[in-house]
Amino acid sequence: MNRKPQALAWIMAAAAFVLTASPALAQKKYDPGASDSESKIGNTNPYSGPASAYGTIGKSITGLLQDAE
């Protein structure tokens, strides 16, 4: 039997594992307002387009949250 295809398959599997595991070792990068212990929660509302009438809800929530601070 020829073992070259089987060895190649193992090498390819090992390479795939190494390439997919490496992003887990990357440094943590957060956007402003986020950390390991705290996150800022915002809202997503349509402020333009056909559903923009619902954007007033988001503006009201934002205004209420700013008044609370």
N, CA, C and O atoms as a DFTB+ gen file, in Angstrom:
276 C
 N C O
     1  1       0.824      -1.196       0.000
     2  2       0.000       0.000       0.000
     3  2       0.863       1.254       0.000
     4  3       1.971       1.276       0.537
     5  1       0.339       2.257      -0.597
     6  2       1.039       3.528      -0.668
     7  2       0.562       4.407       0.485
     8  3      -0.627       4.711       0.579
     9  1       1.476       4.816       1.359
    10  2       1.103       5.594       2.543
    11  2       1.268       7.096       2.342
    12  3       0.974       7.869       3.255
    13  1       1.724       7.522       1.189
    14  2       1.919       8.955       0.950
    15  2       0.616       9.746       1.037
    16  3       0.612      10.795       1.681
    17  1      -0.483       9.314       0.435
    18  2      -1.719      10.091       0.570
    19  2      -2.204      10.202       2.020
    20  3      -2.728      11.239       2.424
    21  1      -2.030       9.141       2.789
    22  2      -2.460       9.179       4.189
    23  2      -1.576      10.143       4.988
    24  3      -2.083      10.890       5.825
    25  1      -0.279      10.136       4.743
    26  2       0.621      11.047       5.439
    27  2       0.328      12.487       5.046
    28  3       0.364      13.385       5.887
    29  1       0.041      12.706       3.777
    30  2      -0.301      14.047       3.324
    31  2      -1.581      14.542       3.995
    32  3      -1.686      15.716       4.349
    33  1      -2.539      13.657       4.166
    34  2      -3.791      14.032       4.831
    35  2      -3.536      14.438       6.278
    36  3      -4.132      15.398       6.766
    37  1      -2.655      13.714       6.969
    38  2      -2.337      14.063       8.357
    39  2      -1.605      15.409       8.429
    40  3      -1.861      16.210       9.328
    41  1      -0.717      15.647       7.501
    42  2       0.012      16.921       7.484
    43  2      -0.950      18.077       7.216
    44  3      -0.856      19.129       7.848
    45  1      -1.866      17.879       6.283
    46  2      -2.846      18.924       5.980
    47  2      -3.762      19.181       7.177
    48  3      -4.099      20.330       7.463
    49  1      -4.160      18.133       7.866
    50  2      -5.022      18.291       9.048
    51  2      -4.283      19.045      10.147
    52  3      -4.867      19.908      10.802
    53  1      -3.012      18.731      10.355
    54  2      -2.223      19.425      11.377
    55  2      -2.044      20.899      11.014
    56  3      -2.132      21.771      11.878
    57  1      -1.795      21.170       9.736
    58  2      -1.637      22.558       9.302
    59  2      -2.940      23.339       9.480
    60  3      -2.918      24.496       9.899
    61  1      -4.059      22.717       9.166
    62  2      -5.353      23.382       9.347
    63  2      -5.604      23.679      10.816
    64  3      -6.118      24.744      11.156
    65  1      -5.244      22.744      11.690
    66  2      -5.437      22.959      13.128
    67  2      -4.587      24.119      13.618
    68  3      -5.070      24.962      14.374
    69  1      -3.339      24.176      13.204
    70  2      -2.438      25.254      13.638
    71  2      -2.942      26.604      13.142
    72  3      -2.910      27.587      13.883
    73  1      -3.399      26.661      11.913
    74  2      -3.868      27.930      11.364
    75  2      -5.160      28.406      12.007
    76  3      -5.360      29.613      12.146
    77  1      -6.036      27.503      12.402
    78  2      -7.290      27.922      13.027
    79  2      -7.121      28.194      14.510
    80  3      -7.921      28.934      15.083
    81  1      -6.120      27.629      15.149
    82  2      -5.924      27.837      16.585
    83  2      -5.149      29.119      16.870
    84  3      -5.238      29.640      17.981
    85  1      -4.403      29.639      15.920
    86  2      -3.557      30.798      16.190
    87  2      -4.328      32.087      16.501
    88  3      -3.819      32.874      17.299
    89  1      -5.517      32.371      15.937
    90  2      -6.205      33.600      16.335
    91  2      -6.597      33.625      17.812
    92  3      -6.793      34.706      18.368
    93  1      -6.714      32.485      18.451
    94  2      -7.064      32.451      19.863
    95  2      -5.951      33.034      20.727
    96  3      -6.196      33.443      21.862
    97  1      -4.756      33.072      20.208
    98  2      -3.621      33.608      20.956
    99  2      -3.432      35.101      20.740
   100  3      -2.502      35.684      21.296
   101  1      -4.276      35.723      19.960
   102  2      -4.128      37.142      19.638
   103  2      -4.409      38.014      20.860
   104  3      -5.101      37.602      21.791
   105  1      -3.861      39.217      20.835
   106  2      -4.081      40.170      21.917
   107  2      -5.524      40.658      21.880
   108  3      -6.102      40.829      20.806
   109  1      -6.097      40.879      23.048
   110  2      -7.471      41.378      23.125
   111  2      -7.508      42.832      22.695
   112  3      -6.682      43.634      23.132
   113  1      -8.459      43.177      21.843
   114  2      -8.640      44.553      21.392
   115  2     -10.113      44.892      21.512
   116  3     -10.963      44.200      20.952
   117  1     -10.411      45.941      22.232
   118  2     -11.785      46.341      22.454
   119  2     -12.044      47.710      21.853
   120  3     -11.130      48.522      21.712
   121  1     -13.287      47.958      21.503
   122  2     -13.701      49.281      21.085
   123  2     -13.838      50.156      22.328
   124  3     -13.858      49.633      23.442
   125  1     -13.933      51.479      22.162
   126  2     -14.132      52.342      23.329
   127  2     -15.406      51.965      24.085
   128  3     -16.455      51.737      23.481
   129  1     -15.301      51.903      25.395
   130  2     -16.453      51.585      26.224
   131  2     -16.573      50.126      26.586
   132  3     -17.535      49.750      27.256
   133  1     -15.647      49.290      26.179
   134  2     -15.713      47.869      26.495
   135  2     -14.408      47.424      27.143
   136  3     -13.332      47.913      26.801
   137  1     -14.519      46.500      28.071
   138  2     -13.356      45.912      28.718
   139  2     -13.741      44.508      29.167
   140  3     -14.831      44.034      28.848
   141  1     -12.861      43.840      29.900
   142  2     -13.188      42.500      30.389
   143  2     -14.313      42.525      31.411
   144  3     -15.050      41.549      31.544
   145  1     -14.453      43.633      32.136
   146  2     -15.430      43.673      33.215
   147  2     -16.620      44.589      32.950
   148  3     -17.564      44.601      33.740
   149  1     -16.601      45.357      31.858
   150  2     -17.672      46.327      31.631
   151  2     -17.914      46.512      30.134
   152  3     -16.978      46.494      29.335
   153  1     -19.169      46.686      29.772
   154  2     -19.537      46.943      28.381
   155  2     -20.592      48.037      28.341
   156  3     -21.464      48.101      29.208
   157  1     -20.511      48.891      27.341
   158  2     -21.563      49.874      27.122
   159  2     -22.567      49.278      26.154
   160  3     -22.197      48.688      25.139
   161  1     -23.822      49.436      26.474
   162  2     -24.879      48.892      25.630
   163  2     -25.590      50.057      24.965
   164  3     -26.038      50.987      25.636
   165  1     -25.692      50.003      23.666
   166  2     -26.368      51.059      22.926
   167  2     -27.630      50.519      22.292
   168  3     -28.146      49.478      22.699
   169  1     -28.120      51.223      21.304
   170  2     -29.308      50.751      20.605
   171  2     -29.063      50.816      19.107
   172  3     -28.218      51.570      18.624
   173  1     -29.813      50.018      18.397
   174  2     -29.746      50.045      16.944
   175  2     -31.152      50.304      16.435
   176  3     -32.036      49.453      16.538
   177  1     -31.337      51.471      15.896
   178  2     -32.620      51.869      15.337
   179  2     -32.395      52.447      13.947
   180  3     -31.322      52.973      13.652
   181  1     -33.407      52.347      13.098
   182  2     -33.261      52.909      11.747
   183  2     -33.427      54.425      11.777
   184  3     -34.506      54.927      12.092
   185  1     -32.368      55.149      11.452
   186  2     -32.442      56.603      11.442
   187  2     -32.609      57.153      10.026
   188  3     -32.775      58.358       9.837
   189  1     -32.565      56.269       9.041
   190  2     -32.811      56.679       7.667
   191  2     -33.440      55.503       6.930
   192  3     -33.399      54.364       7.398
   193  1     -34.012      55.792       5.791
   194  2     -34.623      54.736       5.006
   195  2     -36.121      54.630       5.261
   196  3     -36.709      55.490       5.917
   197  1     -36.734      53.571       4.740
   198  2     -38.187      53.456       4.825
   199  2     -38.726      53.299       6.244
   200  3     -39.879      53.646       6.500
   201  1     -37.920      52.784       7.168
   202  2     -38.398      52.597       8.538
   203  2     -37.904      53.692       9.468
   204  3     -37.875      53.496      10.683
   205  1     -37.511      54.848       8.922
   206  2     -36.916      55.900       9.739
   207  2     -37.883      56.503      10.752
   208  3     -37.444      57.169      11.690
   209  1     -39.178      56.289      10.589
   210  2     -40.133      56.797      11.578
   211  2     -39.891      56.159      12.943
   212  3     -40.186      56.758      13.977
   213  1     -39.354      54.943      12.939
   214  2     -39.054      54.276      14.206
   215  2     -37.774      54.800      14.853
   216  3     -37.469      54.433      15.987
   217  1     -37.032      55.635      14.168
   218  2     -35.819      56.216      14.718
   219  2     -36.088      57.130      15.893
   220  3     -35.208      57.336      16.730
   221  1     -37.280      57.679      15.971
   222  2     -37.608      58.541      17.116
   223  2     -37.578      57.754      18.421
   224  3     -37.304      58.325      19.477
   225  1     -37.852      56.461      18.366
   226  2     -37.777      55.625      19.568
   227  2     -36.337      55.591      20.072
   228  3     -36.086      55.767      21.264
   229  1     -35.401      55.364      19.166
   230  2     -33.994      55.333      19.552
   231  2     -33.498      56.663      20.074
   232  3     -32.719      56.708      21.025
   233  1     -33.940      57.744      19.463
   234  2     -33.547      59.068      19.935
   235  2     -34.104      59.339      21.324
   236  3     -33.440      59.969      22.147
   237  1     -35.316      58.870      21.593
   238  2     -35.919      59.050      22.921
   239  2     -35.159      58.259      23.974
   240  3     -34.895      58.764      25.065
   241  1     -34.807      57.022      23.651
   242  2     -34.060      56.199      24.599
   243  2     -32.704      56.831      24.892
   244  3     -32.282      56.888      26.047
   245  1     -32.022      57.302      23.859
   246  2     -30.724      57.935      24.038
   247  2     -30.852      59.171      24.919
   248  3     -30.013      59.397      25.791
   249  1     -31.888      59.969      24.705
   250  2     -32.108      61.153      25.528
   251  2     -32.379      60.800      26.988
   252  3     -31.889      61.473      27.895
   253  1     -33.150      59.756      27.209
   254  2     -33.439      59.334      28.582
   255  2     -32.187      58.823      29.280
   256  3     -31.970      59.113      30.456
   257  1     -31.362      58.063      28.565
   258  2     -30.154      57.531      29.170
   259  2     -29.138      58.635      29.477
   260  3     -28.422      58.557      30.475
   261  1     -29.074      59.657      28.627
   262  2     -28.153      60.764      28.885
   263  2     -28.609      61.595      30.072
   264  3     -27.782      62.124      30.815
   265  1     -29.919      61.716      30.255
   266  2     -30.439      62.458      31.404
   267  2     -30.175      61.720      32.698
   268  3     -30.015      62.350      33.743
   269  1     -30.123      60.381      32.654
   270  2     -29.919      59.577      33.847
   271  2     -28.485      59.655      34.364
   272  3     -28.247      59.393      35.543
   273  1     -27.533      60.005      33.518
   274  2     -26.130      60.038      33.935
   275  2     -25.795      61.233      34.713
   276  3     -24.649      61.396      35.132
